[in-house]
């Protein structure tokens, strides 16, 4: 039995020349991509990581970083108000 954790993402990665240009310059050594890291976090944290990682690759880096802050604030709100989602769904 394989004890390695299963990845949520397909192991088939596109070759660098087939990736969108804004992703080509964001790959770390050892071929680590944003999705390789972000997939291990919940939605809000994963999206914050994505926006920080890719900040400025498609446009305004300040806009991207503000979006990351927005996702972090969503996460903080859930932690500080754990019943807020439950109350929202009851409406």
N, C-alpha and C positions, 0 to 999 in steps of 0.2 A: 504494500500500500504506500502510495506517495504521500509524504508528510508535508510537502510544500503547499502553501496556501494557493488556492485557485484564484486566478485573475478574473475580474469581472469583464475585462476587455479582451477581444480576440488577439491572439499572439501574432496575427498576420498584419504587419505594418507596411504602409506604403513606402516605396523607395523615396528618398529625399527629393528627387527630381519630379515626383508625382504629387508631392504635398503642395498645399496652397502656399504661396510665397511668404505670408505672414507667419507660418509655422516653421519654415526652413531654418530660420536663424534663432529659434528658441529651443533647440535640442541640446541637451547637455552631453558631456562626454559619456561614453558607454551607451549611447543611443537612448538616453532617458528623455521621455517626452512628458509634457504636462499631465496628460491623462494617466501616465504610469504612477504619478504621485497623487493626483486629485481623487482618483477612484477609491482611495482608502479612507476618505473622509465623508462626512455627511454632506447633504446638498449645499448648505450655506457655506461651510468651510471649504468644500471643494471648489465652489464657484469663486470664493475669495482668492484661493490659490491660483485659479485659472486667470483671473483678471490681473493679479500681481505678476504672474509669470509672463503673460502676454502683453503687459502694459506697453503701449506705444508701437506694437508690431503692426497694427492696422490703422492707427490714427493717433488721436490725442492721448498721451500717457496719463495726463491728469484726470481726464474723464474715466479712463480705465481704473485708476487707483481709487477714485471716488466711488466707483461701482463696487470695488472690493470692500471698501469701508461700509457700504450699504449692506452687503451680505454679512459682514461681521456684526453689524448692528442688529440685523435680523436674528442672528445666532445669540447675541447677548440678550436680546429681548426674550427669546425662548427660555434661556437659562434663568433670567431674573423673574420671569412670569410663566412658570411651567403650566399653569392652567389656562393661559390666555388662548391657546389654540382650541382647547376643549370648549371654552366659553364661546369662541367664535363659531365653532361648528354647531352649537346648539341653537343659534339664531336662525 
